[in-house]
Amino acid sequence: MSNAHVNTVLGPISPDEMGVTLPHEHLCYGYPGWEGDTTVAPFDADAMIAHGIEVFEGLKQRGLKTYVDATTNDCGRQPEIMRTVSEKTGIHIICSTGYYYEEEGAPVYWKFRSTLGDISGELHELFLKEVTEGIRDTGIKAGVIKVASSKGEITPYEKLLFEAAAKVQAETGVPIITHTQEGTMGPEQAKLLIDAGADPKRIQIGHMSDNLDIDYQIATLETGVFVAWDRMGLQGIVGCPMDEQRYDVLAELIKRGYASQLMISHDFIINWLGRPLNLPAPLLPLLAKWNPAHLFDDIIPELEQRGVTKEQITTIIEDNPRRLYGGQ
């Protein structure tokens, strides 16, 4: 057991209290620029809280104990809403600090500042303060750092974020989770973070479900990090394979002995900030199971049909998140 603590939106808990965990989800999310559309699409915190509570109550009935909100600083992170939903439902919520990948994040602010001098210290200061003191004036401390890279590359801007995250991780023990774009750069992200001083046992490389190449998977796993198959149910768009293809590869990794490094989640967005999405009709059947209950209702039965044991499932959905956040 670990003596470490985990920052949640209601304060610190022991990693042993985490229980069944969804390691990469979003209670509220908005692409940078949503704030400028609030005349037409007002920000309604009460509605978002009510919707969040409704979804969380369904997850609670399925055994969920902890929900990791991977929303970065530039994508509409809402720690106060997380706090209220956690208070009302009893589910632990872990809030992130960090930034999204360059193309879809908000690097202009930092790019401008970088023209005036080295911003490495400023990024380090921000991440460290949000982990150790709190976000803005909320008193809510981030419990994880989220960083991201582009398709097929880690840009110089993104590299600064990875290095700042690794430095704060080494100083505080806070875990790092990542976004990989369209199934690329998993091994490279792991190596960059480890070379910058991060502990591989405190790193979770994300969106590994977007690449079905077993060699890519093993190359990432062999660095000693955790990997998250955390876009389950999101299929047929943004470079995501179909779940039916994913199940066989995931089961094969478990068969090869990697259950102790795997996690499962959905990257699902409960509340979109800004206007509602207008999804084309052909996408609706593809996304019918993209929701945070998918793990419990569909994925676990599919894996069990492929020979994955209940003990291995427990390792993936309960033990591994505890070990990531406890540094074990």
HELIX and SHEET records of a PDB file:
HELIX    1   1 PRO A   15  GLU A   17  5                                   3    
HELIX    2   2 TRP A   34  ASP A   37  5                                   4    
HELIX    3   3 ALA A   45  GLN A   61  1                                  17    
HELIX    4   4 PRO A   79  THR A   89  1                                  11    
HELIX    5   5 VAL A  108  SER A  114  1                                   7    
HELIX    6   6 SER A  120  THR A  132  1                                  13    
HELIX    7   7 PRO A  156  THR A  172  1                                  17    
HELIX    8   8 GLY A  186  ASP A  195  1                                  10    
HELIX    9   9 PRO A  200  ARG A  202  5                                   3    
HELIX   10  10 MET A  208  ASP A  210  5                                   3    
HELIX   11  11 ILE A  214  LEU A  221  1                                   8    
HELIX   12  12 ASP A  243  LYS A  255  1                                  13    
HELIX   13  13 ALA A  259  GLN A  261  5                                   3    
HELIX   14  14 LEU A  283  LEU A  286  1                                   4    
HELIX   15  15 HIS A  294  HIS A  294  1                                   1    
HELIX   16  16 LEU A  295  ILE A  299  3                                   5    
HELIX   17  17 ILE A  300  GLN A  305  1                                   6    
HELIX   18  18 LYS A  310  THR A  314  1                                   5    
HELIX   19  19 THR A  315  ASP A  319  3                                   5    
HELIX   20  20 ASN A  320  GLY A  326  1                                   7    
SHEET    1   A 2 VAL A   6  THR A   8  0                                        
SHEET    2   A 2 GLY A  11  ILE A  13 -1                                        
SHEET    1   B 9 LEU A 262  ILE A 264  0                                        
SHEET    2   B 9 PHE A 226  TRP A 229  1                                        
SHEET    3   B 9 ILE A 203  ILE A 205  1                                        
SHEET    4   B 9 ILE A 176  HIS A 179  1                                        
SHEET    5   B 9 VAL A 144  ALA A 148  1                                        
SHEET    6   B 9 HIS A  92  GLY A  98  1                                        
SHEET    7   B 9 THR A  66  ASP A  69  1                                        
SHEET    8   B 9 THR A  21  TYR A  29  1                                        
SHEET    9   B 9 ILE A 269  TRP A 272  1                                        
END                                                                             
